[in-house]
Amino acid sequence: MSSQITINQPQVLAEVTAAFYRYEEALVSNDIAVLDELFWEDEHTVRLGAGENLYGIEAIRAFRNARPTKGLARELRHPHIVTFGDDMAVCSTEFTREGSERIGRQQQTWVRFPCGWRIVAAHVSQMNQG
């Protein structure tokens, strides 16, 4: 017997959408405190980046603290957010950066914890346009 999961409940979708765009603002402004807050503080958190594989919150923090602080602006394309029940969501988007002919892709899995919505897994990659 399978249970029914409600997809995109309006209140849950609004909460995750707000968290997603809060993350985006923190990313392009290099607000490390907010970026750190929005990732699950656990050794099981994973971020697979365009040039790095980070396992655990400590590796993610080290990456954030060492990354360049210039050229972070980007334009999102096709953001897509889907919530599953009350406590899980997947956020996907493409992005472009001025002067680059590559398309970035980002996908995040968010989970609601007692402290709020947190990213438990993220993937960032790039591909050539065309």
Backbone as ProteinMPNN parsed JSONL, in Angstrom:
{"seq_chain_A": "MSSQITINQPQVLAEVTAAFYRYEEALVSNDIAVLDELFWEDEHTVRLGAGENLYGIEAIRAFRNARPTKGLARELRHPHIVTFGDDMAVCSTEFTREGSERIGRQQQTWVRFPCGWRIVAAHVSQMNQG", "coords_chain_A": {"N_chain_A": [[0.838, -1.166, 0.0], [0.7, 2.145, -0.96], [1.387, 5.449, 0.157], [-0.194, 8.603, -0.263], [1.43, 11.442, -1.465], [1.433, 14.863, -1.156], [1.958, 17.171, -3.68], [3.607, 20.22, -4.111], [2.206, 21.876, -2.149], [0.674, 24.927, -1.448], [1.602, 26.637, 0.766], [3.952, 25.349, 1.628], [5.429, 25.319, -0.741], [5.783, 28.085, -1.065], [7.423, 28.648, 1.156], [9.769, 27.158, 0.565], [10.485, 28.297, -1.865], [11.103, 30.907, -1.041], [13.33, 30.322, 0.581], [15.062, 29.27, -1.356], [15.532, 31.526, -3.035], [16.647, 33.2, -1.152], [19.011, 31.847, -0.665], [20.146, 32.155, -3.232], [20.556, 34.966, -3.373], [22.407, 35.219, -1.275], [24.481, 33.726, -2.356], [25.352, 35.169, -4.691], [26.136, 37.515, -3.494], [28.093, 36.715, -1.861], [27.614, 36.035, 0.854], [28.675, 34.442, 3.278], [27.893, 33.561, 5.812], [25.091, 33.224, 5.628], [24.979, 31.361, 3.532], [26.253, 29.21, 4.779], [24.449, 28.77, 6.87], [22.222, 27.814, 5.454], [22.885, 25.309, 4.518], [22.659, 21.953, 5.55], [23.959, 21.181, 8.655], [25.982, 18.863, 8.853], [27.836, 15.795, 8.638], [26.954, 14.25, 6.546], [26.082, 15.848, 4.515], [26.233, 16.811, 1.109], [27.957, 18.327, -1.57], [28.325, 18.511, -4.864], [30.328, 19.981, -7.045], [31.132, 22.138, -9.882], [33.826, 21.814, -10.206], [34.684, 20.378, -8.027], [34.278, 17.922, -5.444], [32.488, 17.703, -2.611], [32.227, 16.457, 0.552], [30.45, 16.421, 3.403], [29.806, 18.934, 5.879], [31.99, 20.406, 6.794], [33.913, 20.314, 4.719], [32.471, 21.671, 2.771], [32.217, 24.189, 3.965], [34.938, 24.951, 4.058], [35.494, 25.151, 1.317], [33.732, 27.284, 0.614], [34.876, 29.381, 2.079], [37.283, 29.688, 0.769], [36.82, 30.253, -1.899], [36.835, 32.382, -4.86], [35.816, 35.833, -4.646], [34.833, 37.475, -6.565], [33.024, 38.048, -9.626], [30.627, 36.632, -9.242], [28.036, 37.142, -9.921], [25.043, 36.159, -11.598], [22.593, 35.0, -13.944], [19.513, 33.55, -13.508], [17.868, 30.852, -15.143], [14.941, 29.244, -16.031], [14.091, 28.395, -13.329], [12.981, 25.803, -11.201], [10.887, 24.442, -8.91], [9.91, 21.897, -6.768], [7.863, 20.58, -4.314], [7.55, 17.959, -1.929], [5.231, 16.587, -0.054], [5.306, 17.824, 3.301], [7.94, 18.297, 4.016], [10.115, 18.054, 2.222], [11.957, 19.002, -0.7], [12.88, 19.674, -4.121], [15.01, 21.714, -5.883], [15.721, 23.108, -8.941], [17.727, 24.678, -11.426], [18.881, 26.513, -14.275], [21.725, 28.533, -15.108], [23.363, 31.527, -16.206], [26.404, 33.322, -16.797], [27.718, 36.562, -17.24], [29.734, 37.053, -20.074], [30.415, 34.425, -20.377], [30.076, 31.496, -22.296], [28.978, 29.227, -21.444], [26.472, 27.133, -19.956], [25.3, 27.007, -16.749], [24.254, 24.56, -14.371], [22.18, 23.784, -11.675], [21.214, 21.886, -8.91], [19.333, 21.219, -6.05], [18.601, 19.468, -3.069], [16.286, 19.938, -0.62], [15.441, 19.828, 2.835], [13.088, 19.986, 5.461], [13.95, 20.827, 8.67], [13.827, 20.971, 12.312], [15.054, 23.44, 12.718], [14.553, 24.777, 10.386], [14.372, 25.107, 6.726], [16.823, 23.301, 4.962], [19.638, 22.692, 2.824], [20.473, 19.52, 1.807], [21.76, 18.125, -0.123], [23.581, 19.014, -3.008], [24.164, 19.862, -6.418], [26.247, 21.093, -8.905], [26.92, 21.963, -12.186], [28.37, 22.462, -15.471], [27.711, 23.178, -18.93], [28.266, 23.315, -22.459], [26.658, 25.807, -24.448], [24.116, 25.266, -26.865]], "CA_chain_A": [[0.0, 0.0, 0.0], [1.51, 3.362, -1.018], [0.702, 6.623, 0.697], [-0.278, 9.746, -1.17], [2.228, 12.604, -1.1], [0.917, 16.068, -1.803], [2.995, 17.902, -4.399], [3.491, 21.686, -4.195], [1.249, 22.551, -1.279], [1.017, 26.351, -1.603], [2.407, 27.198, 1.855], [5.275, 24.714, 1.602], [6.097, 25.842, -1.934], [6.181, 29.471, -0.778], [8.554, 28.609, 2.082], [10.966, 26.674, -0.135], [10.835, 29.312, -2.856], [11.773, 31.981, -0.305], [14.656, 29.819, 0.979], [15.852, 29.153, -2.585], [15.973, 32.859, -3.466], [17.555, 33.694, -0.102], [20.292, 31.22, -0.99], [20.671, 32.787, -4.449], [21.061, 36.294, -2.99], [23.627, 35.011, -0.485], [25.522, 33.214, -3.25], [25.912, 36.21, -5.554], [26.726, 38.563, -2.651], [29.114, 36.024, -1.055], [27.254, 36.084, 2.268], [29.069, 33.109, 3.728], [27.112, 33.175, 6.997], [23.79, 32.716, 5.183], [25.235, 30.123, 2.788], [26.531, 28.183, 5.775], [23.195, 28.506, 7.585], [21.242, 27.119, 4.63], [23.285, 23.918, 4.317], [22.515, 21.09, 6.721], [25.219, 21.091, 9.382], [26.147, 17.438, 9.115], [28.852, 15.117, 7.828], [26.302, 13.591, 5.412], [25.751, 16.835, 3.49], [27.074, 16.641, -0.077], [27.892, 19.335, -2.633], [29.143, 18.15, -6.011], [30.444, 21.222, -7.793], [31.649, 22.107, -11.251], [35.221, 21.382, -10.176], [35.023, 19.819, -6.719], [33.325, 17.041, -4.784], [32.598, 18.046, -1.195], [31.469, 15.557, 1.402], [30.407, 16.892, 4.781], [29.677, 20.383, 6.022], [33.309, 21.044, 6.97], [34.506, 20.48, 3.385], [31.692, 22.723, 2.106], [32.637, 25.464, 4.586], [36.303, 25.272, 3.606], [35.363, 25.605, -0.064], [33.103, 28.61, 0.61], [35.819, 30.363, 2.606], [38.449, 29.822, -0.115], [36.464, 30.559, -3.284], [36.955, 33.796, -5.248], [34.66, 36.644, -4.278], [34.453, 38.306, -7.708], [32.41, 37.327, -10.74], [29.611, 35.707, -8.735], [26.709, 37.473, -10.459], [24.547, 35.234, -12.606], [21.177, 35.119, -14.272], [18.839, 32.255, -13.451], [16.965, 30.485, -16.241], [14.08, 28.085, -15.79], [14.048, 27.817, -11.982], [11.896, 24.826, -11.076], [10.837, 23.996, -7.518], [8.851, 20.925, -6.501], [7.861, 20.112, -2.937], [6.976, 16.628, -1.732], [4.735, 16.6, 1.313], [5.598, 19.02, 4.096], [9.308, 18.396, 4.524], [11.177, 17.792, 1.247], [11.809, 19.709, -1.965], [13.999, 19.68, -5.061], [15.088, 22.979, -6.617], [16.618, 22.992, -10.096], [17.785, 25.871, -12.262], [20.032, 26.784, -15.127], [22.175, 29.909, -14.922], [24.414, 32.025, -17.103], [27.225, 34.416, -16.281], [28.144, 37.467, -18.296], [31.039, 36.755, -20.647], [30.617, 32.989, -20.51], [29.182, 30.826, -23.24], [28.541, 27.981, -20.831], [25.25, 27.129, -19.148], [25.433, 26.324, -15.474], [23.074, 23.835, -13.893], [22.233, 23.613, -10.22], [20.094, 21.16, -8.33], [19.45, 21.115, -4.601], [17.568, 18.78, -2.301], [16.034, 20.648, 0.631], [14.654, 19.107, 3.837], [12.705, 20.819, 6.609], [14.39, 20.386, 9.995], [13.268, 21.872, 13.325], [15.676, 24.761, 12.57], [14.127, 25.378, 9.122], [14.739, 24.428, 5.482], [18.27, 23.198, 4.747], [20.103, 21.914, 1.675], [21.172, 18.307, 2.237], [22.58, 17.69, -1.252], [23.585, 19.988, -4.1], [24.986, 19.517, -7.577], [26.456, 22.205, -9.821], [27.72, 21.549, -13.338], [28.295, 23.373, -16.6], [27.733, 22.564, -20.24], [28.318, 24.283, -23.55], [25.369, 26.14, -25.048], [24.033, 24.764, -28.227]], "C_chain_A": [[0.893, 1.242, 0.0], [0.7, 4.534, -0.465], [0.771, 7.756, -0.32], [0.585, 10.887, -0.633], [1.673, 13.791, -1.865], [2.084, 16.847, -2.401], [2.632, 19.388, -4.408], [2.316, 22.272, -3.42], [1.614, 24.042, -1.263], [1.905, 26.921, -0.494], [3.826, 26.633, 1.85], [6.076, 25.23, 0.407], [6.575, 27.27, -1.711], [7.393, 29.511, 0.147], [9.839, 28.207, 1.368], [11.423, 27.694, -1.175], [11.573, 30.47, -2.187], [13.185, 31.549, 0.107], [15.584, 29.731, -0.229], [16.386, 30.523, -3.023], [16.835, 33.545, -2.407], [18.945, 33.124, -0.328], [20.932, 31.911, -2.196], [21.262, 34.157, -4.136], [22.359, 36.162, -2.199], [24.779, 34.548, -1.373], [26.163, 34.342, -4.052], [26.51, 37.37, -4.758], [27.814, 38.009, -1.727], [28.862, 36.175, 0.447], [27.462, 34.689, 2.851], [28.253, 32.652, 4.932], [25.76, 32.594, 6.588], [23.971, 31.422, 4.394], [25.464, 28.963, 3.753], [25.258, 27.796, 6.526], [22.258, 27.619, 6.768], [21.654, 25.703, 4.224], [23.128, 23.172, 5.639], [23.878, 20.932, 7.372], [25.438, 19.641, 9.812], [27.221, 16.862, 8.195], [28.269, 14.437, 6.597], [25.891, 14.56, 4.3], [26.745, 16.705, 2.339], [26.855, 17.826, -1.015], [28.878, 18.922, -3.722], [29.177, 19.354, -6.932], [30.99, 21.025, -9.187], [33.097, 21.621, -11.282], [35.645, 20.751, -8.868], [33.902, 18.911, -6.234], [33.525, 17.229, -3.287], [31.663, 17.174, -0.378], [31.575, 16.036, 2.843], [30.433, 18.407, 4.849], [31.034, 21.054, 6.18], [33.999, 21.272, 5.631], [33.782, 21.595, 2.619], [32.079, 24.086, 2.662], [34.018, 25.878, 4.106], [36.28, 25.788, 2.17], [34.807, 27.024, -0.111], [34.096, 29.687, 1.06], [36.993, 30.618, 1.672], [38.086, 30.272, -1.53], [36.608, 32.047, -3.58], [35.673, 34.558, -4.927], [34.208, 37.56, -5.413], [33.829, 37.434, -8.79], [31.334, 36.344, -10.328], [28.224, 35.968, -9.311], [26.32, 36.478, -11.546], [23.075, 35.478, -12.829], [20.565, 33.725, -14.271], [17.943, 32.08, -14.668], [16.212, 29.23, -15.839], [14.152, 27.536, -14.36], [12.8, 26.944, -11.839], [11.952, 24.25, -9.667], [9.654, 23.062, -7.353], [8.975, 20.497, -5.047], [7.129, 18.771, -2.867], [6.533, 16.526, -0.284], [5.116, 17.899, 2.0], [7.074, 19.293, 4.297], [10.421, 18.134, 3.522], [10.876, 18.535, -0.041], [13.063, 19.53, -2.81], [13.91, 20.976, -5.856], [16.129, 22.826, -7.717], [16.596, 24.308, -10.861], [18.979, 25.792, -13.189], [20.465, 28.207, -14.805], [23.243, 30.241, -15.95], [25.165, 33.134, -16.386], [27.679, 35.267, -17.462], [29.558, 37.106, -18.759], [31.325, 35.277, -20.81], [29.615, 32.417, -21.501], [28.673, 29.5, -22.691], [27.251, 28.181, -20.057], [25.547, 26.359, -17.867], [24.123, 25.643, -15.123], [23.251, 23.598, -12.404], [21.001, 22.844, -9.768], [20.367, 20.98, -6.85], [18.292, 20.296, -4.046], [17.487, 19.472, -0.951], [15.162, 19.771, 1.536], [14.319, 20.088, 4.961], [13.156, 20.125, 7.895], [13.726, 21.296, 11.026], [13.82, 23.299, 13.221], [15.275, 25.457, 11.272], [14.576, 24.553, 7.926], [16.247, 24.475, 5.282], [18.554, 22.356, 3.514], [20.874, 20.718, 2.213], [22.065, 17.751, 1.131], [22.456, 18.728, -2.357], [24.519, 19.5, -5.199], [25.05, 20.734, -8.482], [27.332, 21.691, -10.954], [27.556, 22.59, -14.44], [28.308, 22.577, -17.893], [27.82, 23.661, -21.284], [26.921, 24.559, -24.053], [25.317, 25.534, -26.448], [23.086, 23.714, -28.399]], "O_chain_A": [[1.753, 1.379, 0.869], [-0.521, 4.587, -0.612], [1.695, 7.833, -1.129], [0.472, 11.251, 0.537], [1.47, 13.725, -3.077], [3.066, 17.144, -1.72], [1.49, 19.757, -4.679], [1.533, 23.059, -3.954], [2.785, 24.371, -1.076], [2.871, 27.624, -0.79], [4.79, 27.372, 2.047], [7.261, 25.539, 0.534], [7.677, 27.622, -2.134], [8.296, 30.323, -0.055], [10.878, 28.842, 1.547], [12.621, 27.921, -1.339], [12.57, 30.957, -2.721], [14.129, 32.33, -0.009], [16.761, 30.08, -0.136], [17.567, 30.653, -3.344], [17.668, 34.386, -2.742], [19.942, 33.834, -0.197], [22.125, 32.215, -2.178], [22.361, 34.472, -4.592], [23.306, 36.913, -2.431], [25.926, 34.939, -1.158], [27.388, 34.456, -4.088], [27.312, 38.133, -5.297], [28.383, 38.739, -0.915], [29.792, 36.416, 1.216], [26.541, 33.874, 2.906], [27.953, 31.465, 5.054], [25.329, 31.582, 7.14], [23.195, 30.482, 4.567], [24.932, 27.869, 3.562], [25.024, 26.615, 6.784], [21.573, 26.763, 7.328], [20.851, 24.973, 3.643], [23.43, 23.704, 6.708], [24.85, 20.584, 6.701], [25.136, 19.243, 10.937], [27.474, 17.386, 7.11], [29.016, 14.079, 5.686], [25.403, 14.129, 3.255], [27.942, 16.514, 2.556], [25.727, 18.269, -1.228], [30.093, 18.973, -3.535], [28.164, 19.708, -7.535], [31.273, 19.907, -9.618], [33.541, 21.072, -12.291], [36.84, 20.6, -8.615], [32.734, 19.105, -6.57], [34.6, 16.949, -2.757], [30.452, 17.162, -0.6], [32.659, 16.052, 3.426], [31.007, 19.074, 3.988], [31.203, 22.186, 5.729], [34.611, 22.321, 5.427], [34.415, 22.37, 1.903], [32.251, 25.039, 1.901], [34.236, 27.046, 3.78], [36.97, 26.755, 1.844], [35.356, 27.878, -0.806], [34.144, 30.774, 0.483], [37.639, 31.662, 1.769], [38.979, 30.643, -2.292], [36.518, 32.878, -2.676], [34.582, 33.989, -4.937], [33.28, 38.348, -5.228], [34.08, 36.231, -8.856], [31.143, 35.324, -10.991], [27.336, 35.122, -9.205], [27.164, 36.016, -12.313], [22.397, 36.088, -12.002], [21.05, 32.827, -14.958], [17.34, 33.035, -15.157], [16.807, 28.266, -15.358], [14.264, 26.323, -14.186], [11.715, 27.303, -12.296], [12.949, 23.642, -9.278], [8.533, 23.387, -7.745], [10.05, 20.101, -4.595], [6.215, 18.499, -3.646], [7.364, 16.394, 0.615], [5.233, 18.944, 1.359], [7.446, 20.394, 4.703], [11.576, 18.0, 3.926], [9.72, 18.688, -0.435], [14.152, 19.272, -2.296], [12.869, 21.296, -6.429], [17.275, 22.46, -7.456], [15.562, 24.973, -10.934], [19.956, 25.093, -12.919], [19.676, 28.999, -14.29], [23.925, 29.365, -16.483], [24.634, 33.793, -15.492], [27.982, 34.754, -18.539], [30.456, 36.885, -17.946], [32.377, 34.909, -21.332], [28.45, 32.816, -21.53], [28.013, 28.74, -23.4], [26.975, 29.274, -19.563], [25.988, 25.21, -17.902], [23.042, 26.08, -15.517], [24.338, 23.255, -11.939], [19.884, 23.128, -10.201], [21.476, 20.636, -6.443], [17.153, 20.419, -4.496], [18.48, 19.581, -0.231], [14.266, 19.068, 1.067], [15.147, 20.908, 5.359], [12.784, 18.982, 8.163], [13.119, 22.298, 10.652], [13.14, 24.256, 13.59], [15.624, 26.621, 11.074], [15.093, 23.446, 8.079], [16.875, 25.526, 5.408], [17.812, 21.427, 3.197], [21.82, 20.879, 2.985], [23.006, 17.004, 1.398], [21.374, 19.255, -2.613], [25.517, 18.826, -4.946], [24.023, 21.339, -8.79], [28.362, 21.061, -10.715], [26.712, 23.482, -14.351], [28.834, 21.466, -17.958], [27.48, 24.812, -21.011], [26.082, 23.658, -24.089], [26.337, 25.326, -27.105], [22.924, 23.205, -29.508]]}, "name": "protein", "num_of_chains": 1, "seq": "MSSQITINQPQVLAEVTAAFYRYEEALVSNDIAVLDELFWEDEHTVRLGAGENLYGIEAIRAFRNARPTKGLARELRHPHIVTFGDDMAVCSTEFTREGSERIGRQQQTWVRFPCGWRIVAAHVSQMNQG"}
